[in-house]
Amino acid sequence: MSFTEPLSVTLSGSTSSLPRTGGGEHDGEYTSADGLIQVTASHNYGKRVRRMLRLDIKKIAPDPFRPDENREVSMSCYMVFDVPEDGFTVTEQQAAYAAFKGLATASSDLLITKVLGGEF
């Protein structure tokens, strides 16, 4: 089952439309027209169930070793839910996500800013 298309991602004030561009039985990919932004959702089933939502971003940036040349760089940001096959309802899993989101976004994303700065 796929998400409602297209997905919409706002990055630094600019919104991109991401139609579905691929996927299989347990995953889906959504990519911007320029190929620089991609969202992937996947589900892995085993002893535990792993559900992932991932945002990948590419851009062209100056090469720090050759300032007159540019290179493609990329980054990813993703969230994984790792749960047993049973024991936690979807409602309980969503409550855990809400608690995590509250922790991460409190005080204008201060905890995320600290993590990105190397603190722990």
C-alpha positions in Angstrom: 0.0 0.0 0.0 1.5 3.4 -1.0 1.1 6.9 0.4 -1.1 9.5 -1.2 0.9 11.1 -4.0 2.7 13.2 -4.4 4.5 13.7 -1.1 5.4 17.3 -0.3 8.7 18.2 1.3 9.6 21.8 2.4 13.3 22.3 2.7 14.7 25.7 3.7 11.4 27.4 2.7 11.2 25.7 -0.7 8.5 23.1 -1.3 9.2 20.1 -3.6 6.7 17.6 -5.0 7.8 14.0 -4.8 5.7 11.5 -6.9 6.3 7.8 -6.4 9.2 6.7 -8.5 9.9 3.1 -7.3 9.5 0.5 -4.7 8.5 -3.1 -4.1 6.4 -5.3 -1.9 7.6 -3.7 1.3 9.0 -0.3 0.3 8.3 2.8 -1.7 10.4 5.6 -3.1 9.3 9.2 -3.8 11.7 11.5 -5.7 11.7 15.2 -6.7 11.9 16.0 -10.5 15.5 17.1 -10.2 16.4 13.9 -8.3 17.9 15.9 -5.4 15.3 14.9 -2.8 14.1 11.4 -2.1 11.8 9.9 0.6 11.9 6.2 1.2 9.5 4.2 3.4 10.3 0.5 4.1 9.2 -2.4 6.2 11.4 -5.3 7.2 9.9 -8.4 8.8 11.8 -10.9 10.8 12.0 -11.7 14.6 11.3 -8.0 14.9 9.5 -5.5 12.6 11.6 -2.5 11.4 9.7 0.3 9.8 11.7 3.2 8.4 10.9 6.6 6.9 14.0 8.2 5.4 14.7 11.6 3.7 17.8 11.8 1.4 19.1 15.2 0.2 21.8 15.8 -2.5 23.3 19.1 -3.5 26.4 20.5 -5.3 28.9 22.1 -3.0 32.5 23.4 -3.3 35.2 20.8 -2.9 37.1 21.8 0.3 40.3 20.5 -1.2 39.8 22.1 -4.7 37.9 25.3 -4.1 37.6 25.9 -7.9 35.7 22.6 -8.3 32.3 21.5 -7.1 31.1 18.0 -6.1 27.9 16.3 -5.2 27.3 15.8 -1.5 24.4 14.1 0.3 22.9 13.6 3.7 20.1 11.5 5.2 17.7 11.9 8.0 15.6 8.9 9.1 13.5 7.4 11.8 13.2 3.7 12.5 10.6 2.0 14.5 11.9 -1.4 15.8 9.1 -3.4 17.4 8.4 -7.0 18.3 5.9 -8.8 16.1 3.3 -8.4 18.8 3.0 -6.8 22.2 2.7 -3.1 21.2 -0.4 -1.8 19.5 -0.2 0.8 16.8 -1.7 3.3 19.3 1.1 2.5 21.8 3.7 2.8 19.0 2.3 6.2 18.0 2.4 7.3 21.7 6.1 6.4 21.8 6.6 8.5 18.6 4.7 11.4 20.1 6.9 11.3 23.2 10.1 11.1 21.0 8.8 14.0 18.8 8.1 16.1 21.9 11.6 15.5 23.2 13.2 16.3 19.9 11.2 19.4 19.2 11.1 21.0 22.7 12.6 24.4 23.1 12.7 25.1 19.3 14.5 21.8 18.5 17.3 22.5 21.0 18.0 18.8 21.6 18.4 18.2 17.8 20.7 21.3 17.5 22.9 19.9 20.3 23.0 16.4 18.7 23.9 17.9 15.4 26.7 19.9 17.2 28.1 16.7 18.6 26.7 16.7 22.1 25.4 13.6 23.9 
